[in-house]
């Protein structure tokens, strides 16, 4: 419940594990993540009424905002059926979200299916999944929309059928959502770029050139990243030149190619590259092969276990953190609270507060609020009625 106060490609072995999970008839009890208790999650609550067609960041500027904490909900009174529509499950961010969903489903006693599309180019596939999920099998749907606007008609049709639709992580401009659970996507860009600016100042630099690998054009989180980076550059106390932005799916191979293109054109003038969770690690090999390790520093717009490891090794210098596991936990708790009739007037949006991670903060940072445990194998379905005692 809410207690108000005054913003990629798997390794081969893991990809095989994901395929096994998808095709298996049902997961075994031993494969399931432990149902864990979590601390209250710091959030911003954006209340209704609001003008139509707002993104979460636009709603954040409305002034109808309070600070709060999201706490664990009580176990559900029945095994509600909930569908989660992800853009894909090809990178650690969405694997972390799957961990948050499945572990909380087990604690809450509800049935969930995670239905990934094939990536950010697969809007048609996600719309088809939405149509199938809205045909009576599920009590609620949690959507991580591929498009900022393109999912809106599908959301409206689903709501017209009497099925509540919630949003997780990726933003949209739909007015037919029951609750949005996301973070300030613009703040992803602001925080990551402001870290870069502070780092440059510590190095004595008065002017820097940066390039962005933000992810697929058209996705709400990508627009937020870029908008935030541009604002941070505009208001910086030093000169910050964004010399190039290369958009593309967060697939590791595609991002490596985009990074190589950046370096071929701008390599010897670049000081920093800022990239998404699939993008930032993909830039490391092209930088090394170009002999630019000592010149270009890589910073990430978000955190994964891989990125945390790369920060520890000094191969990525910092990351903003949208706390994907916490977002997933809040989303499924919000759904259960709604289905159980526990919340009379839900907020328009719940924004999980961001973190920032670098070598100075990594050792004491609460990674369990953000990323899946080391070695976690994704599971895409859970039904408490099929779990062995």
C-alpha positions, 0 to 999 in steps of 0.5 A: 500500500502507499503511505504518502508523506508531506527511465540487448543480447544475452550470453549464449548460456543464459539465452539457452536458459531463457529458451528452456524456461519458455518451452518448459511445461511449468517451472519446478519449485526449486527453480523459482526465486525465493519470495523475499521481503523488501524494504519500503521503496522511496517513490514520488506519487503523482495524483489525479486529475491531470491533463490528457496525454501526459508522459510521466515526466510531464505529469511530474511537472504538474505540481500534483506530486508528493513523496512517499514509500511503497510498502509490501502488500498483504497476500492476495485473497485469490490467485489472480491471473496477471499478464506482463507484456515485456518488449523482450527479455534479451538483456539483464534489465528485463531479466531483473524485472522478471525476477521482481515479478516472479518473486513477488507473485510467489509471495503474493500468491498470484498467477503470472505470465511474462510475455516478451515481444521480440524487441523494440522493432516488434510493436506489431507482435506486442499489439498482437499479444495485447489482443490475445491477453485481453480475450478473457484469460487474465484479470489484469495486464501490465504493459511495458510499451514498445512505443510512447504512442503506438500502444495507446489504441490497444490499451483503450480497447483492453480497458473497454473490455473491463480489464485494467491495464497498468504500465511498467518501466516504459512510458506511454501517453495513454490516458486509459492506464489504471496506474503507471509504475515507472521512473523519471526517464528524463532524470536517467539522462540528467543524472548520467550526464551530470555525473559525466560533467562532475567527473570532467570537472574533477579532471580539470576539463573545461570542455568535453565532447560526448556521444549517446547510444540511448537505444531504439528511437521512439521508445519513451525511455530513450526520448527521456534519456536524450532529453535529460542529457540535452538539458544537462549539457545546456545548463552545465558549468562547462562546455558540453558538446553532444557530437552524435546520437546513434539510435538502435535496438538494444541488441548487443551486436547492433549496439557494437556496430553503432559504437564502431560507427561513432568511433570511426567518425568521432573517436579521437575527439570523444571524451565520453559515451553514454549508453543504455544497459545494452548499449554501454557494455557494447561500446567497450570492445570497439573502444578497445579495438580502436586503442581509445581505452585511455581517452573515452570513458563510458557511462550507463543510463541504467544499472545491471549486474554486468554494468555493476561488475564493469564499474568495479573493474573500471571499464564503465565509470558510472551508471544511473539506476532506475531500480528495475526490480523495485519497479516490478515489485511496485507494479505487481503490488499495485495490481493486487491492491487494485484487484483486491479493492484495497485502494480507493483512489490510486495515483496516476503515476508511481515514480521509483526514485533513481540512484547513481552508482560509481566506484565510490558508492558500489561497495555499499549500494543496495543492488538487491533493490535494482538487479536480479541475484547473480546466476538468476535464470529467468522464469516466465510463468508462475502459478501458485496452484501448481507449486508443489508444497 
